[in-house]
Amino acid sequence: MNKLTGILMLLLWLNSIVYSQDEFDEESFIKQMSWGMDYKITLQLKNDSVYVYDIKSLHHSDASFGIASDRFTYYPVTMSDDFIKKLKLRGVELGIDTSTNKDTLAMLQPSDKTLWSSIHNTIGGGWIHFVNTLLYAIEKNNLNIHSAMMKRPESKWKPKPMTESYRRTRKWKYYVPVTMKEAKKEYKIRKERNELGDIKYIPEKFTELFLNTSEAEYKRMLKRGDRRTIARIELVKLLLGSNYLGKTQINFIKFQVLKSFMQYSSATLPSVIIFDNFNAAVALTLNEKGYHIEKIIYKDEDRVGQDDIDIRNRTIESLIRNINQINQEFFRDKLMKYYN
């Protein structure tokens, strides 16, 4: 793809994304949602399955409408059915077969030289989709940075003259830093040189978790199978090593992401985010445009009038619309920088 073609495709895609006033009026898959006195939220789907959430364990947001942000907003949410169907169709088109143990990796060809561009050109969406799909693939253990495909071949070869990348990675057994010591050393170098790159655009909580986790703690997480926490740490490691990935590794990662969503279960727990400034619990999904509101309930809705509820609903809808717009601008700037 040449530069001009890339920019034209980008502009056409951006023009197709319209955040209309009725974007949140689509029929929801949620039948009923309630906020209990026992710090629990009960959610019933239209297929009559019921989920109970502990409010303390849910993701809390302090977002308020009108507060400007210069970075994208991340919420840990499940993908919408439409987006999953698209990813599954893409997997079928590329010949991915999850009914056998035989990988069809060889059938995929890398569409770009970077991990970001390769995955984006395959699944679409923006940066938030890139982050969420990688996290999901790692959490489900389809994408494992300790995989044989990520291992570097043993070699006594040395570049002449010695390169900076060789000095920094020569002791790595894998194409990404898999030990906490290796990863933190690479992070420190990147930060000192103002070269954190994509690491700056993932949730700060992920980076803080990574920096505050020792090798012993990381191994304990692996032993007890704490995949959600592991995924956040390994996402940081993966991005720290992304500049050193070859075509084979980029191809492998893309394949594992698509394979994960070919196996995506419709029974995946719906996502609920607590918006503390509104006393609200919001069921959110991620579709191709961005975050989509499925349902909103309020802790104090039995004590306030309908007019107040309507105002809060409109405010939260505007807030999510604004977040989607800022995320979209972030994504646009990132793509323009890539094509420039």
N, C-alpha and C positions, 0 to 999 in steps of 0.2 A: 504494500500500500504506500503510494507516494504521499508527500506532505499535503498537497492540495486536495487530493481525494479524501484524505483523513479528515481535514478541516470541514469539507463539504458534508461528509457523513455525520460528523459531530453536530454541525448546525442543524441539519435536517432532523436528527434525533432529538436535539434540545427543543426544537420547535414543536415536536409531537407531544411533548410533556406539558400538559395544561392542567393547572390546579384550579379546577372549577369550583363554584360555590357548592355544588351538590356532590363533591367527590366523596363525602363521608355518608351519603344517603343510600349507598348500596345495601342490599339486604344482608344482614349479619347472620353468621352461623350460630350465634348465641341466642338461646331461648330465654334465659333468665339469669340474673346476676344479683347477688345480695351481699350486704355488709353486716356481719353478725356482731353481737355484743362481746363475743369471745375472741376478738382480734382475728377472726377468720372471714375469708371471702369465699362464698359458694357460687360456682358457675355451672350452669346447666346448658348443654348444647342442644341443638334441634334434634339430634339423634338420641336424646335423653341421657347421654353420659354425663356424669356429675364430677366436678373437680372441687377440692377444698384447698384453699391457700392460707398459709400462715402469713399474716401481714408483715411480720418482722423479717421474714425470709425473702420478701419480694424486693425488687429493685425500686428504690425511692428516688424521685427527681425533685429538685428544688426550682425547676424552671418556672419562670414568670413571663407573661406576655409583656413585650416592650423592652426587655433587657437584651441589649445587642450582644451578639457572639461572633467571633471571628474564626471559629473552628466548628467542625461538624459535630453533630450530637449523636451519640450512640446509645441505643436502648437494646437490651438483650431480649429480642422478640423472635417468635417463630415466623416462618415464611407463609405467605398467603397461599391458598390452594391454587390460584391462577399462576403464581410464580413457580410453584413446585411442578405444576403440569408442564409449564414451559421448559423447565430444566430437565424433566424426565423425557420430554419429546426431543430435546437436544441430545440427550444421551442415546436415545434410540437411533436418531439420525447418524450419530457417530459410531454406532455399532457396539455400544457397551452392553454386555450381557451379564447380569448379576445372578443368573440361575446356575452358573458354573463357577468353578474356582479359577478358570482360565482367564487371565487378564488379556484384554484386547488393546493394551497400551500401544502396541505397534501401529494400530490403525489410526491413532491420533497424531497429528503433526502440530508442532508449536506454531501459533499464528503470530507470535512476536517474541522479541528477545528478552523482555522483562516479565517477571511473574505477574505483576499488576496488569499489563496490557494483554497478556495471554489469557488470563482468566476473564477479564472484562470482555474481550472479543468473543469469548465462548458463552458466557452466561448473561451478558448485558448488565443493566443496572449501573450503579455508581460505586463510590468508595465504600459506602456502608454495606452494600451487597457483597463486595469483595471481602470485607472483614467478617461478616456474618457467615458466609459460605465456608471460608477457611476455618473459622472457629467450630462450625458444625462438623466438618470433616475430621478435624483433630479430636473433638470431643467424642465422636463415635468410633474413634480409633481406626478409621479408614485411612487417614493421613497420619503417618507415624514418621517423625523426623529421624528415628533410629532404624528405619527400613533399609534393607540392603540396597535399594535403588538410590538412597541418599548417601551411601558410603563412598568415600573416595578410594580409588585404586591405589595400592601401594606402589610407590615409585621413588627412585633415587634421583630423578631428574630435578635440576635446579635451573631457573632462568638466568640468563646472562645478558645484561646486568641484572642483579637482584632487584625484584620488584617489591613495592610496598605491600601489595595484596599477598604475595608469597610469604613475606616475613610475618604477616598477621595470621595467616591460616596454615602455615606449614606443619603445625602439630595437630591440626584437626583431623579426626578420623572420618568425619562426615563433611558434606558441603555446607552445613550450617553448624554453629557452635552448640553442641548438644549438652555439654556440662555447664553447670552454673558458673564455674570459674572462667571457662572460655568465653561464655556469653557476656558476662559482666566486664571482662577485659575489653572485648570488642565494643561494648556499649560505652565504656569510659573513654576509649579512643575517639569514637564517633562524637560523643558529646563535647569533648575538649576541642575538637576540630570543627564543631558546628556542622557535623555531617550525619545527624540522626535521620534525616530523610523521612521516610514513611513512618518511622517510629513515633515521630511527633504527632501523627494524626490518628493514633489509636487511643482508646480511653486511658487517661492518666492512672486510673486504678490498676490497669493491667501492668503498666510499667512499674508502679510502686510495688505491686505484688512480686513481680520478677526481681526487683532490686532487694526486697526484704526476705527473699527465700534462699536458704542455704542449700548446698548439695544434699546434705542429710535429710532436710525437710522435703526436698524434691523427690528423693528416692522413697520416702515414706508415702508421699502422695501417689507415686506410681504403684507401690505395693498394695495400698488400700483401694486403688482404682478411682481416685477422685478426679474423674475425667474433666469435669467443668473447670476446676482450678488449673489442672495441668494444661488444658487447651489455651488458657489465657497466657500462661508462661511460655508455652511452646510457640504461640503466635509471635511473641516478641523475638524469640530465638530465630524463628523462620525469617522474619523481616530483617533481622540483623545479618543473616546470611544470604539474603536475596540477591545481593550484588555479585555473589560468587557462584550462583547456580548456573549450570550448563543447560543446554537445550533438553537433554534427557531428563534432568531433574524437574525443570519447568513443566515438561510434558507429563511426567509422573504425577506431580502435584495437581495439575489440571484434571487429569484422569480420575484421581482419587476424590476430588471435589464433586465431579459429576456422578461418580459411582455412589457416593454418599446420598445424593439426592434421588438417584434411581431407587434407593432403598428407603426413602423417606416415608415414614408412617403417618397416615392421616390422624392417628391417635395421639400424635405428639401434643404434649400439654400446652394449651393456649397460654399466651403471655399476658400478665397483668402488671402494670406499672403504677405505683402510688405517686400521685402528684400532691405533695404535702401542702403546698401553698393554696390548694383548692379543696382540701379534704376529699380528694377524688381518687377512685380506682379506675384505671382505664385499660380495657382489653385492647391490645395493639397487635397488629400483624405487619409484616413487611411485604409490600407488593412491588411491582417493577418501578412505580413512581416514587415510592418511599414509605413512610409509616402510614398505616391506615387504621382509623378508629373503628372498632367493632362494637364497643359498648362503654358507657360511662355511668358510674354510680357514685354516690356521695355518702360520706360517713354521717353527715347531719341532714340528709335530705328529708327526714321526717319532721324536722324542726324549722325548715325554711319554706318559703312560698315557691310556687311554680315559676314566677317571674325571675326569682333569684337563680333557680336551677337553669332556666333558659339562658340567662346571661352567662353563667359559668360554662354551660355547654358551648356556647358560641365562642367564648374566650379560649377554651381548651382547643376547639377546632381551629381557631385562628393561630394558636400557638403551634400546633402540629403542622399546620400549613406553612407557617413561617420557618419552622425547623427544616421541613422538606425543601423549602426554597433555598435556605442557606446551605444545606447539604448539597443541593443541586449546583449552586454557584461554586462551591468548593470542588465538586467533581468536574465542572466545566473548566475551571482554572487549571486543574491538574491535567486534564486532557490537552488543553491548549498548550501547556508547558511541554507536554510529551511530544506533540506534533511540531512544536517550534524548535 
